[in-house]
Amino acid sequence: MYLSMNNERIVSYDIFRGVLLIGMMVFHVLVNLTPIKFNQELFYWIPMGFIMFLGVILGQFLVGKTRKKVFLGFKILTIFLIGNLGNFATGASFLYLLRGNQALFSFEILLPMSALIFLSIFLDRALFKWKFFLLFLFLLLVLLQLADFYSYNLAFLVYGLIGYFLGAGLNLDSAVSNVSGRFRWVVLFLAIAPFFLVKLFGLVDFVVAIQVLALFALCAWIFKKSQTLYFLGKNSLVLYVAHIVIIRVILFAAQKGSF
């Protein structure tokens, strides 16, 4: 399912990011521009999917490419800092920055993304133990859930590291393309069932991590020829920033009475 072997882009990864981008845009419009109330945890797979598949790309394509990682990490960190200049000016504390605060910061996912990129530079030599680290990270999610401890930045860094070690050990594109028809019903169950679990019992993030992989497989099978989703996914960072800026402009104009 490669679009091009020269630029090492896997179509299914970009298509899934395109789906994630549309989901995030819908979520932000509903939350910010409509009075609709809903369980926001039902959308948790979207930001988790973004950082997990950033990890997949880091582990599959960018191992040892330190210059690319440093440039990408600083680019994402710079966007986060510029986007939050107003929040820093109003006295956002270092503790909030370190732990992560979705209510206080804009572009909040970009901070753990940049941390993931920089950390992966030091982990590139440990990829031969990818199964051990993958098991450890899933157990860590379970322990954090049982301890009822949540830090946005820590949680999303762990999700990204899960993707990193998955990408190092597996070609997810090839893996999902080789799934038999009978087992695809299991994948469909794993993609849908967590929505009901969230409604009944609340967010269980290690279950959502499995859901993200199942949803990726479904998107790879259903939308494998979608050039639109491929385009959206390929340009997801720019479009992510742009749609948040547009929403902020609309909200600002509404406050000033323009709308």
Secondary structure per residue as TSV (DSSP state, phi and psi in degrees):
chain	resnum	aa	ss	phi	psi
A	1	M	-	360.0	20.8
A	2	Y	E	-68.4	136.7
A	3	L	E	-81.8	-40.1
A	4	S	E	-149.2	128.0
A	5	M	T	-78.3	-16.4
A	6	N	T	-75.2	-43.8
A	7	N	T	-97.9	7.4
A	8	E	T	53.8	41.3
A	9	R	E	-101.0	131.2
A	10	I	E	-99.9	123.1
A	11	V	H	-56.4	-45.1
A	12	S	H	-62.6	-33.7
A	13	Y	H	-66.3	-44.8
A	14	D	H	-68.6	-37.7
A	15	I	H	-62.5	-42.6
A	16	F	H	-64.7	-40.2
A	17	R	H	-65.6	-31.3
A	18	G	H	-63.8	-41.9
A	19	V	H	-63.4	-43.5
A	20	L	H	-60.9	-41.4
A	21	L	H	-62.9	-45.0
A	22	I	H	-61.4	-43.4
A	23	G	H	-61.2	-40.9
A	24	M	H	-67.9	-38.9
A	25	M	H	-64.7	-43.4
A	26	V	H	-60.7	-45.1
A	27	F	H	-58.9	-49.3
A	28	H	H	-66.0	-36.2
A	29	V	H	-65.6	-45.2
A	30	L	H	-62.0	-43.5
A	31	V	H	-71.2	-41.1
A	32	N	H	-96.7	-26.5
A	33	L	H	-119.8	2.6
A	34	T	S	-134.2	159.7
A	35	P	-	-86.9	7.2
A	36	I	-	-66.4	132.0
A	37	K	-	-106.7	136.6
A	38	F	-	-158.3	167.2
A	39	N	-	-76.7	105.1
A	40	Q	G	-67.8	-20.8
A	41	E	G	-66.3	-18.7
A	42	L	G	-65.8	-17.1
A	43	F	G	-99.8	7.7
A	44	Y	T	-63.3	-28.7
A	45	W	H	-62.2	-20.1
A	46	I	H	-73.1	-58.2
A	47	P	H	-64.7	-34.3
A	48	M	H	-62.6	-40.2
A	49	G	H	-62.9	-40.1
A	50	F	H	-59.7	-49.2
A	51	I	H	-77.9	-30.3
A	52	M	H	-63.2	-41.5
A	53	F	H	-81.8	-18.7
A	54	L	H	-63.7	-43.3
A	55	G	H	-61.0	-42.0
A	56	V	H	-57.7	-45.2
A	57	I	H	-66.1	-40.3
A	58	L	H	-62.1	-41.7
A	59	G	H	-79.1	-23.7
A	60	Q	H	-96.0	-35.6
A	61	F	H	-116.8	-26.9
A	62	L	-	-110.5	18.1
A	63	V	T	-63.6	126.3
A	64	G	T	80.2	-4.4
A	65	K	-	-93.1	72.1
A	66	T	H	-63.0	-42.9
A	67	R	H	-60.9	-44.3
A	68	K	H	-61.9	-41.1
A	69	K	H	-67.5	-42.2
A	70	V	H	-62.4	-44.3
A	71	F	H	-62.5	-47.3
A	72	L	H	-64.6	-42.1
A	73	G	H	-62.3	-43.9
A	74	F	H	-70.6	-33.2
A	75	K	H	-63.4	-47.1
A	76	I	H	-67.8	-40.4
A	77	L	H	-64.0	-38.9
A	78	T	H	-64.0	-41.8
A	79	I	H	-60.9	-43.4
A	80	F	H	-61.4	-45.5
A	81	L	H	-66.9	-43.9
A	82	I	H	-64.1	-41.3
A	83	G	H	-67.2	-15.4
A	84	N	T	-117.3	18.5
A	85	L	H	-56.2	-41.8
A	86	G	H	-63.9	-38.0
A	87	N	H	-68.2	-39.5
A	88	F	H	-66.4	-35.6
A	89	A	H	-66.6	-26.9
A	90	T	T	-89.9	6.4
A	91	G	T	94.7	33.6
A	92	A	-	-63.0	126.7
A	93	S	-	-77.8	159.4
A	94	F	H	-64.1	-33.9
A	95	L	H	-62.3	-43.9
A	96	Y	H	-61.0	-41.9
A	97	L	H	-63.4	-42.9
A	98	L	H	-68.4	-43.8
A	99	R	H	-82.4	-30.1
A	100	G	-	94.7	134.1
A	101	N	-	-145.1	106.4
A	102	Q	T	-67.2	-28.2
A	103	A	T	-77.0	-24.9
A	104	L	T	-95.7	-39.5
A	105	F	-	-102.9	147.2
A	106	S	S	-92.9	158.5
A	107	F	S	51.8	38.4
A	108	E	T	-61.9	-28.0
A	109	I	T	-70.4	-19.7
A	110	L	H	-69.5	-26.8
A	111	L	H	-69.0	-52.1
A	112	P	H	-65.1	-26.9
A	113	M	H	-63.0	-46.7
A	114	S	H	-66.1	-39.0
A	115	A	H	-61.9	-40.5
A	116	L	H	-60.9	-44.5
A	117	I	H	-62.4	-47.1
A	118	F	H	-65.9	-41.0
A	119	L	H	-65.1	-35.3
A	120	S	H	-63.2	-26.0
A	121	I	H	-58.8	-40.8
A	122	F	H	-81.9	-20.5
A	123	L	H	-90.6	-8.7
A	124	D	G	-57.4	-27.6
A	125	R	G	-82.7	-7.7
A	126	A	G	-103.2	11.9
A	127	L	G	-70.0	-17.8
A	128	F	G	-67.9	-14.6
A	129	K	G	-106.7	32.4
A	130	W	H	-61.8	-34.7
A	131	K	H	-66.8	-40.3
A	132	F	H	-62.3	-48.1
A	133	F	H	-65.3	-36.8
A	134	L	H	-63.3	-44.9
A	135	L	H	-64.0	-43.5
A	136	F	H	-60.1	-42.9
A	137	L	H	-67.7	-38.8
A	138	F	H	-66.0	-40.3
A	139	L	H	-63.9	-37.1
A	140	L	H	-62.2	-42.0
A	141	L	H	-60.7	-42.0
A	142	V	H	-63.3	-44.8
A	143	L	H	-64.4	-41.9
A	144	L	H	-63.8	-36.6
A	145	Q	H	-65.7	-45.2
A	146	L	H	-65.6	-33.3
A	147	A	T	-81.4	-4.5
A	148	D	T	55.4	39.2
A	149	F	-	-107.9	130.4
A	150	Y	-	-136.9	124.3
A	151	S	-	-127.7	121.6
A	152	Y	H	-53.9	-50.3
A	153	N	H	-65.4	-42.1
A	154	L	H	-64.5	-46.7
A	155	A	H	-58.9	-47.0
A	156	F	H	-73.4	-26.5
A	157	L	H	-66.5	-41.6
A	158	V	H	-64.1	-43.0
A	159	Y	H	-59.2	-43.3
A	160	G	H	-64.5	-37.6
A	161	L	H	-68.2	-34.1
A	162	I	H	-59.9	-45.9
A	163	G	H	-62.8	-38.7
A	164	Y	H	-59.8	-48.5
A	165	F	H	-75.1	-28.9
A	166	L	H	-63.4	-46.2
A	167	G	H	-63.7	-32.1
A	168	A	H	-70.7	-34.2
A	169	G	H	-99.7	-22.0
A	170	L	-	-134.2	147.0
A	171	N	-	-93.4	97.3
A	172	L	H	-62.0	-32.1
A	173	D	H	-62.0	-47.9
A	174	S	H	-66.7	-37.8
A	175	A	H	-61.5	-46.3
A	176	V	H	-73.8	-29.4
A	177	S	H	-71.3	-18.7
A	178	N	T	-99.2	4.8
A	179	V	-	-71.4	131.6
A	180	S	-	-71.7	159.8
A	181	G	H	-60.0	-38.6
A	182	R	H	-66.6	-40.1
A	183	F	H	-73.4	-17.3
A	184	R	H	-65.7	-25.3
A	185	W	H	-67.4	-33.6
A	186	V	H	-66.2	-42.1
A	187	V	H	-61.3	-42.5
A	188	L	H	-60.6	-41.7
A	189	F	H	-62.5	-44.2
A	190	L	H	-66.0	-25.9
A	191	A	H	-79.2	-33.2
A	192	I	H	-95.8	-41.2
A	193	A	H	-55.1	-39.8
A	194	P	H	-59.5	-26.4
A	195	F	H	-62.0	-40.7
A	196	F	H	-71.5	-35.8
A	197	L	H	-63.6	-40.3
A	198	V	H	-62.9	-42.9
A	199	K	H	-64.2	-37.3
A	200	L	H	-87.1	-40.2
A	201	F	H	-122.3	-3.5
A	202	G	-	90.3	-178.2
A	203	L	-	-73.3	127.4
A	204	V	-	-124.2	100.3
A	205	D	H	-70.6	-28.2
A	206	F	H	-70.8	-24.5
A	207	V	H	-72.2	-40.5
A	208	V	H	-65.0	-32.2
A	209	A	H	-61.4	-40.6
A	210	I	H	-67.4	-38.8
A	211	Q	H	-59.8	-40.6
A	212	V	H	-57.6	-44.8
A	213	L	H	-65.5	-38.8
A	214	A	H	-66.5	-41.3
A	215	L	H	-66.5	-36.2
A	216	F	H	-59.5	-45.1
A	217	A	H	-61.0	-44.3
A	218	L	H	-60.9	-44.1
A	219	C	H	-64.4	-38.1
A	220	A	H	-64.2	-35.8
A	221	W	H	-78.6	-41.7
A	222	I	H	-82.7	-40.4
A	223	F	S	-110.1	24.7
A	224	K	T	-62.2	-17.0
A	225	K	T	-111.0	12.8
A	226	S	-	-81.6	105.4
A	227	Q	H	-69.9	-29.5
A	228	T	H	-64.5	-49.9
A	229	L	H	-64.5	-36.0
A	230	Y	H	-61.8	-44.3
A	231	F	H	-62.7	-45.6
A	232	L	H	-61.5	-43.3
A	233	G	H	-67.0	-39.8
A	234	K	H	-63.4	-31.5
A	235	N	T	-111.2	28.7
A	236	S	H	-65.1	-34.3
A	237	L	H	-65.4	-47.6
A	238	V	H	-62.2	-45.0
A	239	L	H	-70.1	-33.0
A	240	Y	H	-61.5	-49.4
A	241	V	H	-64.4	-44.2
A	242	A	H	-62.3	-43.1
A	243	H	H	-70.4	-31.5
A	244	I	H	-69.5	-40.6
A	245	V	H	-61.6	-43.8
A	246	I	H	-61.5	-43.9
A	247	I	H	-62.3	-41.4
A	248	R	H	-63.9	-38.6
A	249	V	H	-64.4	-43.2
A	250	I	H	-61.9	-44.1
A	251	L	H	-64.4	-40.4
A	252	F	H	-64.3	-43.6
A	253	A	H	-64.6	-36.7
A	254	A	H	-65.6	-39.5
A	255	Q	H	-65.2	-33.1
A	256	K	T	-83.8	-3.7
A	257	G	T	86.9	14.7
A	258	S	-	-73.4	-28.1
A	259	F	-	-109.4	360.0
